[in-house]
Amino acid sequence: MATGTPVIASDLPALREVLGEAACYVDPCSEQDLARAIIQLANSPARLARLSKMGMSRSGAYTWRDCAEKTLRVYEEVARSWLPADLHARQPAEAETR
């Protein structure tokens, strides 16, 4: 998607959530669905161009930096839930020196 390649994806909720309208969806267990989608896209330059443009735009919402920051927030939240309550109030530098 990030390079402008139109995407054909499995019709799974997680992929629909990430890809939105920027992909063509098929039954992951159906070779006929996949073949049909490839042929339809190959015969529709306008749809190829639309999926390409939408895909590049959609992929911009998912950066490695954003992923890392969200992952760090989850780790911090989990760590706080496991730390004793008195450590929550300390500053990071203060906690490290003890």
C-alpha positions as CSV (number, residue, x, y, z in Angstrom):
1,M,0.0,0.0,0.0
2,A,2.7,2.4,0.9
3,T,4.3,2.1,-2.5
4,G,1.0,2.5,-4.4
5,T,0.4,-1.1,-5.1
6,P,-3.3,-1.9,-5.0
7,V,-4.1,-4.5,-2.3
8,I,-6.2,-7.6,-2.4
9,A,-6.7,-8.8,1.2
10,S,-8.5,-11.5,3.1
11,D,-11.9,-10.5,4.2
12,L,-11.1,-10.6,7.9
13,P,-12.3,-8.0,10.5
14,A,-8.8,-7.0,11.5
15,L,-7.7,-6.4,7.9
16,R,-10.9,-4.4,7.2
17,E,-10.2,-2.3,10.3
18,V,-6.7,-1.5,9.1
19,L,-7.2,-1.2,5.4
20,G,-10.6,0.3,5.3
21,E,-11.8,1.1,1.8
22,A,-8.3,1.1,0.4
23,A,-8.3,-2.6,-0.5
24,C,-10.3,-5.2,-2.4
25,Y,-11.5,-8.0,-0.1
26,V,-11.8,-11.7,-0.9
27,D,-12.7,-14.9,0.9
28,P,-9.3,-16.2,2.1
29,C,-10.4,-19.8,1.4
30,S,-11.6,-19.2,-2.2
31,E,-9.2,-19.4,-5.1
32,Q,-12.1,-18.2,-7.3
33,D,-12.5,-15.1,-5.3
34,L,-8.9,-14.2,-5.5
35,A,-8.8,-14.9,-9.3
36,R,-11.9,-12.9,-9.8
37,A,-10.5,-9.9,-7.8
38,I,-7.2,-10.0,-9.8
39,I,-9.0,-10.1,-13.1
40,Q,-11.4,-7.3,-12.1
41,L,-8.6,-5.1,-11.0
42,A,-6.6,-5.8,-14.1
43,N,-9.5,-4.8,-16.2
44,S,-10.3,-1.6,-14.3
45,P,-7.5,1.1,-14.5
46,A,-9.8,3.5,-12.7
47,R,-10.2,1.2,-9.7
48,L,-6.5,0.4,-9.7
49,A,-5.7,4.1,-9.5
50,R,-8.3,4.7,-6.8
51,L,-7.0,1.8,-4.6
52,S,-3.5,2.9,-5.2
53,K,-4.2,6.5,-4.1
54,M,-6.3,5.4,-1.1
55,G,-3.8,2.9,-0.1
56,M,-0.9,5.3,0.0
57,S,-3.0,7.7,2.0
58,R,-4.2,5.0,4.4
59,S,-0.7,3.6,5.0
60,G,0.5,7.0,6.1
61,A,-1.6,6.5,9.2
62,Y,0.5,3.6,10.3
63,T,4.1,4.5,11.0
64,W,6.8,2.6,12.9
65,R,7.2,5.5,15.2
66,D,3.5,5.6,16.0
67,C,3.5,1.8,16.6
68,A,6.5,2.1,18.9
69,E,5.0,5.0,20.9
70,K,1.7,3.1,21.3
71,T,3.5,-0.1,22.3
72,L,5.6,1.9,24.9
73,R,2.4,3.3,26.4
74,V,1.0,-0.2,26.8
75,Y,4.2,-1.4,28.4
76,E,4.2,1.6,30.8
77,E,0.6,1.0,31.7
78,V,1.2,-2.6,32.5
79,A,4.3,-1.8,34.4
80,R,2.5,0.7,36.5
81,S,-0.2,-1.8,37.4
82,W,2.5,-4.2,38.7
83,L,4.6,-1.7,40.6
84,P,3.9,-1.1,44.3
85,A,1.9,2.1,44.9
86,D,4.8,4.0,46.5
87,L,6.9,3.7,43.4
88,H,4.2,5.4,41.3
89,A,4.8,8.8,43.0
90,R,8.6,8.7,42.5
91,Q,10.3,10.5,39.7
92,P,12.1,8.1,37.3
93,A,15.6,9.3,38.3
94,E,14.7,8.9,42.0
95,A,13.4,5.4,41.5
96,E,16.6,4.4,39.6
97,T,18.9,5.6,42.4
98,R,17.3,3.5,45.1
